[in-house]
Amino acid sequence: MYYIAKSLELLGLFLIFFGFIRNLPDLMNPYDFIYGLVLFITGWIIEKYILK
């Protein structure tokens, strides 16, 4: 379960990063940011509260 939580966090950060890079001169797509943030927070909650 620990590796699943860390993988979700990493996937969320990659989505935010690549969404930013893809639209570099312009602002990033808000949906890319929201999807990445949801994945990251899900992994963080699993790691912090479920694996305690």
N, CA, C and O atoms as a Tripos MOL2 file, in Angstrom:
@<TRIPOS>MOLECULE
protein
  208   207    52     0     0
PROTEIN
NO_CHARGES

@<TRIPOS>ATOM
      1 N           0.8210   -1.1890    0.0000 N.3       1 MET1
      2 CA          0.0000    0.0000    0.0000 C.3       1 MET1
      3 C           0.8750    1.2680    0.0000 C.2       1 MET1
      4 O           0.4880    2.3010   -0.5460 O.2       1 MET1
      5 N           2.0350    1.1690    0.6090 N.am      2 TYR2
      6 CA          2.9550    2.3070    0.6500 C.3       2 TYR2
      7 C           3.3890    2.6990   -0.7570 C.2       2 TYR2
      8 O           3.4420    3.8830   -1.0880 O.2       2 TYR2
      9 N           3.6970    1.7080   -1.5770 N.am      3 TYR3
     10 CA          4.1470    1.9900   -2.9390 C.3       3 TYR3
     11 C           3.0130    2.5360   -3.8080 C.2       3 TYR3
     12 O           3.2510    3.3330   -4.7150 O.2       3 TYR3
     13 N           1.8030    2.1130   -3.5340 N.am      4 ILE4
     14 CA          0.6550    2.6630   -4.2570 C.3       4 ILE4
     15 C           0.4760    4.1350   -3.9200 C.2       4 ILE4
     16 O           0.2180    4.9490   -4.8060 O.2       4 ILE4
     17 N           0.6100    4.4800   -2.6440 N.am      5 ALA5
     18 CA          0.4750    5.8740   -2.2190 C.3       5 ALA5
     19 C           1.5740    6.7360   -2.8360 C.2       5 ALA5
     20 O           1.3020    7.8290   -3.3340 O.2       5 ALA5
     21 N           2.8010    6.2520   -2.8040 N.am      6 LYS6
     22 CA          3.9040    7.0170   -3.3980 C.3       6 LYS6
     23 C           3.7550    7.1330   -4.9130 C.2       6 LYS6
     24 O           4.1050    8.1630   -5.4890 O.2       6 LYS6
     25 N           3.2430    6.0970   -5.5590 N.am      7 SER7
     26 CA          3.0300    6.1430   -7.0020 C.3       7 SER7
     27 C           1.9490    7.1600   -7.3650 C.2       7 SER7
     28 O           2.0730    7.8640   -8.3670 O.2       7 SER7
     29 N           0.8950    7.2400   -6.5600 N.am      8 LEU8
     30 CA         -0.1450    8.2360   -6.8100 C.3       8 LEU8
     31 C           0.3970    9.6480   -6.6530 C.2       8 LEU8
     32 O           0.0760   10.5330   -7.4470 O.2       8 LEU8
     33 N           1.2190    9.8610   -5.6310 N.am      9 GLU9
     34 CA          1.8250   11.1790   -5.4410 C.3       9 GLU9
     35 C           2.7240   11.5420   -6.6250 C.2       9 GLU9
     36 O           2.6700   12.6620   -7.1320 O.2       9 GLU9
     37 N           3.5360   10.6050   -7.0530 N.am     10 LEU10
     38 CA          4.4360   10.8530   -8.1750 C.3      10 LEU10
     39 C           3.6590   11.1100   -9.4600 C.2      10 LEU10
     40 O           4.0050   12.0110  -10.2230 O.2      10 LEU10
     41 N           2.6250   10.3360   -9.7030 N.am     11 LEU11
     42 CA          1.8100   10.5370  -10.8970 C.3      11 LEU11
     43 C           1.1420   11.9070  -10.8790 C.2      11 LEU11
     44 O           1.0550   12.5700  -11.9120 O.2      11 LEU11
     45 N           0.6710   12.3310   -9.7150 N.am     12 GLY12
     46 CA          0.0700   13.6530   -9.6040 C.3      12 GLY12
     47 C           1.0630   14.7600   -9.8990 C.2      12 GLY12
     48 O           0.7330   15.7210  -10.5920 O.2      12 GLY12
     49 N           2.2810   14.6340   -9.3770 N.am     13 LEU13
     50 CA          3.3030   15.6450   -9.6370 C.3      13 LEU13
     51 C           3.7070   15.6640  -11.1070 C.2      13 LEU13
     52 O           3.9390   16.7340  -11.6700 O.2      13 LEU13
     53 N           3.7930   14.4870  -11.7370 N.am     14 PHE14
     54 CA          4.1140   14.4300  -13.1630 C.3      14 PHE14
     55 C           3.0170   15.0650  -14.0080 C.2      14 PHE14
     56 O           3.3100   15.7580  -14.9830 O.2      14 PHE14
     57 N           1.7540   14.8370  -13.6450 N.am     15 LEU15
     58 CA          0.6660   15.4520  -14.4030 C.3      15 LEU15
     59 C           0.7210   16.9710  -14.3140 C.2      15 LEU15
     60 O           0.5160   17.6600  -15.3130 O.2      15 LEU15
     61 N           0.9940   17.4890  -13.1380 N.am     16 ILE16
     62 CA          1.1110   18.9360  -12.9840 C.3      16 ILE16
     63 C           2.3050   19.4550  -13.7770 C.2      16 ILE16
     64 O           2.2040   20.4750  -14.4580 O.2      16 ILE16
     65 N           3.4240   18.7660  -13.6910 N.am     17 PHE17
     66 CA          4.6370   19.2010  -14.3870 C.3      17 PHE17
     67 C           4.4570   19.1960  -15.8980 C.2      17 PHE17
     68 O           4.7770   20.1790  -16.5670 O.2      17 PHE17
     69 N           3.9430   18.0880  -16.4430 N.am     18 PHE18
     70 CA          3.7860   18.0020  -17.8930 C.3      18 PHE18
     71 C           2.6720   18.9080  -18.3990 C.2      18 PHE18
     72 O           2.7440   19.3920  -19.5290 O.2      18 PHE18
     73 N           1.6460   19.1480  -17.5940 N.am     19 GLY19
     74 CA          0.6230   20.1180  -17.9750 C.3      19 GLY19
     75 C           1.1920   21.5140  -18.0480 C.2      19 GLY19
     76 O           0.8030   22.3050  -18.9080 O.2      19 GLY19
     77 N           2.1120   21.8220  -17.1490 N.am     20 PHE20
     78 CA          2.7720   23.1250  -17.1730 C.3      20 PHE20
     79 C           3.6900   23.2540  -18.3800 C.2      20 PHE20
     80 O           3.6880   24.2840  -19.0550 O.2      20 PHE20
     81 N           4.4760   22.2170  -18.6590 N.am     21 ILE21
     82 CA          5.4240   22.2480  -19.7700 C.3      21 ILE21
     83 C           4.6940   22.2760  -21.1160 C.2      21 ILE21
     84 O           5.1380   22.9490  -22.0460 O.2      21 ILE21
     85 N           3.6020   21.5670  -21.2210 N.am     22 ARG22
     86 CA          2.8740   21.4880  -22.4870 C.3      22 ARG22
     87 C           2.3350   22.8490  -22.9130 C.2      22 ARG22
     88 O           2.3050   23.1490  -24.1070 O.2      22 ARG22
     89 N           1.9120   23.6730  -21.9680 N.am     23 ASN23
     90 CA          1.3360   24.9870  -22.2810 C.3      23 ASN23
     91 C           2.2500   26.1050  -21.8160 C.2      23 ASN23
     92 O           1.7710   27.1110  -21.2930 O.2      23 ASN23
     93 N           3.5360   25.9560  -21.9910 N.am     24 LEU24
     94 CA          4.5170   26.8350  -21.3690 C.3      24 LEU24
     95 C           4.3150   28.3250  -21.6050 C.2      24 LEU24
     96 O           4.3450   29.0680  -20.6250 O.2      24 LEU24
     97 N           4.1130   28.8220  -22.8140 N.am     25 PRO25
     98 CA          3.9520   30.2780  -22.8900 C.3      25 PRO25
     99 C           2.6340   30.7530  -22.2710 C.2      25 PRO25
    100 O           2.5450   31.8810  -21.7860 O.2      25 PRO25
    101 N           1.6300   29.9070  -22.2890 N.am     26 ASP26
    102 CA          0.3270   30.2640  -21.7250 C.3      26 ASP26
    103 C           0.1700   29.6570  -20.3410 C.2      26 ASP26
    104 O           1.0400   28.9370  -19.8520 O.2      26 ASP26
    105 N          -0.9560   29.9650  -19.7270 N.am     27 LEU27
    106 CA         -1.2630   29.3380  -18.4430 C.3      27 LEU27
    107 C          -1.6200   27.8740  -18.6690 C.2      27 LEU27
    108 O          -2.0840   27.4860  -19.7420 O.2      27 LEU27
    109 N          -1.3940   27.0790  -17.6400 N.am     28 MET28
    110 CA         -1.6750   25.6600  -17.7800 C.3      28 MET28
    111 C          -3.1840   25.4050  -17.6950 C.2      28 MET28
    112 O          -3.9320   26.1740  -17.0920 O.2      28 MET28
    113 N          -3.5960   24.3190  -18.3060 N.am     29 ASN29
    114 CA         -4.9960   23.9190  -18.2990 C.3      29 ASN29
    115 C          -5.4230   23.6230  -16.8670 C.2      29 ASN29
    116 O          -4.7530   22.8420  -16.1920 O.2      29 ASN29
    117 N          -6.5120   24.2160  -16.3730 N.am     30 PRO30
    118 CA         -6.9090   23.9760  -14.9860 C.3      30 PRO30
    119 C          -7.2780   22.5240  -14.7070 C.2      30 PRO30
    120 O          -7.1200   22.0470  -13.5830 O.2      30 PRO30
    121 N          -7.7670   21.8210  -15.7250 N.am     31 TYR31
    122 CA         -8.1290   20.4230  -15.5130 C.3      31 TYR31
    123 C          -6.8890   19.5580  -15.2620 C.2      31 TYR31
    124 O          -6.9390   18.6350  -14.4490 O.2      31 TYR31
    125 N          -5.7960   19.8410  -15.9410 N.am     32 ASP32
    126 CA         -4.5510   19.1180  -15.6840 C.3      32 ASP32
    127 C          -4.1020   19.3310  -14.2380 C.2      32 ASP32
    128 O          -3.6730   18.3960  -13.5620 O.2      32 ASP32
    129 N          -4.2080   20.5650  -13.7840 N.am     33 PHE33
    130 CA         -3.8160   20.8720  -12.4100 C.3      33 PHE33
    131 C          -4.7260   20.1740  -11.4050 C.2      33 PHE33
    132 O          -4.2480   19.6290  -10.4100 O.2      33 PHE33
    133 N          -6.0150   20.1870  -11.6550 N.am     34 ILE34
    134 CA         -6.9670   19.5680  -10.7190 C.3      34 ILE34
    135 C          -6.7630   18.0650  -10.6710 C.2      34 ILE34
    136 O          -6.7670   17.4830   -9.5860 O.2      34 ILE34
    137 N          -6.5840   17.4130  -11.8270 N.am     35 TYR35
    138 CA         -6.3570   15.9670  -11.8420 C.3      35 TYR35
    139 C          -5.0740   15.6010  -11.1050 C.2      35 TYR35
    140 O          -5.0450   14.6480  -10.3270 O.2      35 TYR35
    141 N          -4.0220   16.3630  -11.3560 N.am     36 GLY36
    142 CA         -2.7580   16.1090  -10.6630 C.3      36 GLY36
    143 C          -2.8660   16.3310   -9.1800 C.2      36 GLY36
    144 O          -2.3240   15.5560   -8.3930 O.2      36 GLY36
    145 N          -3.5610   17.3820   -8.7850 N.am     37 LEU37
    146 CA         -3.7270   17.6760   -7.3630 C.3      37 LEU37
    147 C          -4.5530   16.6100   -6.6580 C.2      37 LEU37
    148 O          -4.2450   16.2290   -5.5280 O.2      37 LEU37
    149 N          -5.5950   16.1310   -7.3150 N.am     38 VAL38
    150 CA         -6.4260   15.0750   -6.7210 C.3      38 VAL38
    151 C          -5.6190   13.7950   -6.5410 C.2      38 VAL38
    152 O          -5.7190   13.1480   -5.4980 O.2      38 VAL38
    153 N          -4.8290   13.4210   -7.5320 N.am     39 LEU39
    154 CA         -4.0030   12.2160   -7.3980 C.3      39 LEU39
    155 C          -2.9690   12.3740   -6.2880 C.2      39 LEU39
    156 O          -2.7530   11.4570   -5.4950 O.2      39 LEU39
    157 N          -2.3360   13.5370   -6.2370 N.am     40 PHE40
    158 CA         -1.3250   13.7650   -5.2100 C.3      40 PHE40
    159 C          -1.9460   13.7360   -3.8140 C.2      40 PHE40
    160 O          -1.3940   13.1090   -2.9090 O.2      40 PHE40
    161 N          -3.0690   14.3950   -3.6290 N.am     41 ILE41
    162 CA         -3.7060   14.4380   -2.3090 C.3      41 ILE41
    163 C          -4.2260   13.0630   -1.9160 C.2      41 ILE41
    164 O          -4.1760   12.7000   -0.7410 O.2      41 ILE41
    165 N          -4.7220   12.2960   -2.8720 N.am     42 THR42
    166 CA         -5.1690   10.9350   -2.5690 C.3      42 THR42
    167 C          -4.0080   10.0790   -2.0540 C.2      42 THR42
    168 O          -4.1510    9.3660   -1.0610 O.2      42 THR42
    169 N          -2.8720   10.1530   -2.7260 N.am     43 GLY43
    170 CA         -1.6980    9.4090   -2.2670 C.3      43 GLY43
    171 C          -1.2080    9.8990   -0.9200 C.2      43 GLY43
    172 O          -0.7830    9.1010   -0.0840 O.2      43 GLY43
    173 N          -1.2620   11.1990   -0.7030 N.am     44 TRP44
    174 CA         -0.8100   11.7630    0.5690 C.3      44 TRP44
    175 C          -1.7210   11.3360    1.7150 C.2      44 TRP44
    176 O          -1.2400   11.0340    2.8070 O.2      44 TRP44
    177 N          -3.0370   11.3070    1.4780 N.am     45 ILE45
    178 CA         -3.9840   10.8810    2.5110 C.3      45 ILE45
    179 C          -3.7950    9.4090    2.8270 C.2      45 ILE45
    180 O          -3.8290    9.0140    3.9920 O.2      45 ILE45
    181 N          -3.5960    8.5960    1.8040 N.am     46 ILE46
    182 CA         -3.3480    7.1690    2.0400 C.3      46 ILE46
    183 C          -2.0970    6.9890    2.8790 C.2      46 ILE46
    184 O          -2.0880    6.1980    3.8230 O.2      46 ILE46
    185 N          -1.0550    7.7060    2.5480 N.am     47 GLU47
    186 CA          0.2050    7.5580    3.2770 C.3      47 GLU47
    187 C           0.1030    8.0790    4.7110 C.2      47 GLU47
    188 O           0.6200    7.4530    5.6360 O.2      47 GLU47
    189 N          -0.5510    9.2040    4.8970 N.am     48 LYS48
    190 CA         -0.5720    9.8460    6.2030 C.3      48 LYS48
    191 C          -1.5710    9.2090    7.1620 C.2      48 LYS48
    192 O          -1.2420    9.0030    8.3300 O.2      48 LYS48
    193 N          -2.7670    8.8940    6.7100 N.am     49 TYR49
    194 CA         -3.8140    8.4550    7.6150 C.3      49 TYR49
    195 C          -4.0970    6.9610    7.5780 C.2      49 TYR49
    196 O          -4.4310    6.3830    8.6130 O.2      49 TYR49
    197 N          -3.9790    6.3230    6.4390 N.am     50 ILE50
    198 CA         -4.2990    4.9010    6.3670 C.3      50 ILE50
    199 C          -3.1050    4.0460    6.7720 C.2      50 ILE50
    200 O          -3.2860    3.0010    7.3970 O.2      50 ILE50
    201 N          -1.9030    4.4620    6.4330 N.am     51 LEU51
    202 CA         -0.7150    3.6650    6.7420 C.3      51 LEU51
    203 C          -0.1040    4.0200    8.0950 C.2      51 LEU51
    204 O           1.0200    3.6100    8.3820 O.2      51 LEU51
    205 N          -0.8010    4.7550    8.9110 N.am     52 LYS52
    206 CA         -0.2870    5.1960   10.1980 C.3      52 LYS52
    207 C          -0.0460    4.0520   11.1520 C.2      52 LYS52
    208 O           0.3900    4.2710   12.2820 O.2      52 LYS52
@<TRIPOS>BOND
     1     1     2 1
     2     2     3 1
     3     3     4 2
     4     3     5 am
     5     5     6 1
     6     6     7 1
     7     7     8 2
     8     7     9 am
     9     9    10 1
    10    10    11 1
    11    11    12 2
    12    11    13 am
    13    13    14 1
    14    14    15 1
    15    15    16 2
    16    15    17 am
    17    17    18 1
    18    18    19 1
    19    19    20 2
    20    19    21 am
    21    21    22 1
    22    22    23 1
    23    23    24 2
    24    23    25 am
    25    25    26 1
    26    26    27 1
    27    27    28 2
    28    27    29 am
    29    29    30 1
    30    30    31 1
    31    31    32 2
    32    31    33 am
    33    33    34 1
    34    34    35 1
    35    35    36 2
    36    35    37 am
    37    37    38 1
    38    38    39 1
    39    39    40 2
    40    39    41 am
    41    41    42 1
    42    42    43 1
    43    43    44 2
    44    43    45 am
    45    45    46 1
    46    46    47 1
    47    47    48 2
    48    47    49 am
    49    49    50 1
    50    50    51 1
    51    51    52 2
    52    51    53 am
    53    53    54 1
    54    54    55 1
    55    55    56 2
    56    55    57 am
    57    57    58 1
    58    58    59 1
    59    59    60 2
    60    59    61 am
    61    61    62 1
    62    62    63 1
    63    63    64 2
    64    63    65 am
    65    65    66 1
    66    66    67 1
    67    67    68 2
    68    67    69 am
    69    69    70 1
    70    70    71 1
    71    71    72 2
    72    71    73 am
    73    73    74 1
    74    74    75 1
    75    75    76 2
    76    75    77 am
    77    77    78 1
    78    78    79 1
    79    79    80 2
    80    79    81 am
    81    81    82 1
    82    82    83 1
    83    83    84 2
    84    83    85 am
    85    85    86 1
    86    86    87 1
    87    87    88 2
    88    87    89 am
    89    89    90 1
    90    90    91 1
    91    91    92 2
    92    91    93 am
    93    93    94 1
    94    94    95 1
    95    95    96 2
    96    95    97 am
    97    97    98 1
    98    98    99 1
    99    99   100 2
   100    99   101 am
   101   101   102 1
   102   102   103 1
   103   103   104 2
   104   103   105 am
   105   105   106 1
   106   106   107 1
   107   107   108 2
   108   107   109 am
   109   109   110 1
   110   110   111 1
   111   111   112 2
   112   111   113 am
   113   113   114 1
   114   114   115 1
   115   115   116 2
   116   115   117 am
   117   117   118 1
   118   118   119 1
   119   119   120 2
   120   119   121 am
   121   121   122 1
   122   122   123 1
   123   123   124 2
   124   123   125 am
   125   125   126 1
   126   126   127 1
   127   127   128 2
   128   127   129 am
   129   129   130 1
   130   130   131 1
   131   131   132 2
   132   131   133 am
   133   133   134 1
   134   134   135 1
   135   135   136 2
   136   135   137 am
   137   137   138 1
   138   138   139 1
   139   139   140 2
   140   139   141 am
   141   141   142 1
   142   142   143 1
   143   143   144 2
   144   143   145 am
   145   145   146 1
   146   146   147 1
   147   147   148 2
   148   147   149 am
   149   149   150 1
   150   150   151 1
   151   151   152 2
   152   151   153 am
   153   153   154 1
   154   154   155 1
   155   155   156 2
   156   155   157 am
   157   157   158 1
   158   158   159 1
   159   159   160 2
   160   159   161 am
   161   161   162 1
   162   162   163 1
   163   163   164 2
   164   163   165 am
   165   165   166 1
   166   166   167 1
   167   167   168 2
   168   167   169 am
   169   169   170 1
   170   170   171 1
   171   171   172 2
   172   171   173 am
   173   173   174 1
   174   174   175 1
   175   175   176 2
   176   175   177 am
   177   177   178 1
   178   178   179 1
   179   179   180 2
   180   179   181 am
   181   181   182 1
   182   182   183 1
   183   183   184 2
   184   183   185 am
   185   185   186 1
   186   186   187 1
   187   187   188 2
   188   187   189 am
   189   189   190 1
   190   190   191 1
   191   191   192 2
   192   191   193 am
   193   193   194 1
   194   194   195 1
   195   195   196 2
   196   195   197 am
   197   197   198 1
   198   198   199 1
   199   199   200 2
   200   199   201 am
   201   201   202 1
   202   202   203 1
   203   203   204 2
   204   203   205 am
   205   205   206 1
   206   206   207 1
   207   207   208 2
@<TRIPOS>SUBSTRUCTURE
     1 MET1         2 RESIDUE 1 A MET
     2 TYR2         6 RESIDUE 1 A TYR
     3 TYR3        10 RESIDUE 1 A TYR
     4 ILE4        14 RESIDUE 1 A ILE
     5 ALA5        18 RESIDUE 1 A ALA
     6 LYS6        22 RESIDUE 1 A LYS
     7 SER7        26 RESIDUE 1 A SER
     8 LEU8        30 RESIDUE 1 A LEU
     9 GLU9        34 RESIDUE 1 A GLU
    10 LEU10       38 RESIDUE 1 A LEU
    11 LEU11       42 RESIDUE 1 A LEU
    12 GLY12       46 RESIDUE 1 A GLY
    13 LEU13       50 RESIDUE 1 A LEU
    14 PHE14       54 RESIDUE 1 A PHE
    15 LEU15       58 RESIDUE 1 A LEU
    16 ILE16       62 RESIDUE 1 A ILE
    17 PHE17       66 RESIDUE 1 A PHE
    18 PHE18       70 RESIDUE 1 A PHE
    19 GLY19       74 RESIDUE 1 A GLY
    20 PHE20       78 RESIDUE 1 A PHE
    21 ILE21       82 RESIDUE 1 A ILE
    22 ARG22       86 RESIDUE 1 A ARG
    23 ASN23       90 RESIDUE 1 A ASN
    24 LEU24       94 RESIDUE 1 A LEU
    25 PRO25       98 RESIDUE 1 A PRO
    26 ASP26      102 RESIDUE 1 A ASP
    27 LEU27      106 RESIDUE 1 A LEU
    28 MET28      110 RESIDUE 1 A MET
    29 ASN29      114 RESIDUE 1 A ASN
    30 PRO30      118 RESIDUE 1 A PRO
    31 TYR31      122 RESIDUE 1 A TYR
    32 ASP32      126 RESIDUE 1 A ASP
    33 PHE33      130 RESIDUE 1 A PHE
    34 ILE34      134 RESIDUE 1 A ILE
    35 TYR35      138 RESIDUE 1 A TYR
    36 GLY36      142 RESIDUE 1 A GLY
    37 LEU37      146 RESIDUE 1 A LEU
    38 VAL38      150 RESIDUE 1 A VAL
    39 LEU39      154 RESIDUE 1 A LEU
    40 PHE40      158 RESIDUE 1 A PHE
    41 ILE41      162 RESIDUE 1 A ILE
    42 THR42      166 RESIDUE 1 A THR
    43 GLY43      170 RESIDUE 1 A GLY
    44 TRP44      174 RESIDUE 1 A TRP
    45 ILE45      178 RESIDUE 1 A ILE
    46 ILE46      182 RESIDUE 1 A ILE
    47 GLU47      186 RESIDUE 1 A GLU
    48 LYS48      190 RESIDUE 1 A LYS
    49 TYR49      194 RESIDUE 1 A TYR
    50 ILE50      198 RESIDUE 1 A ILE
    51 LEU51      202 RESIDUE 1 A LEU
    52 LYS52      206 RESIDUE 1 A LYS
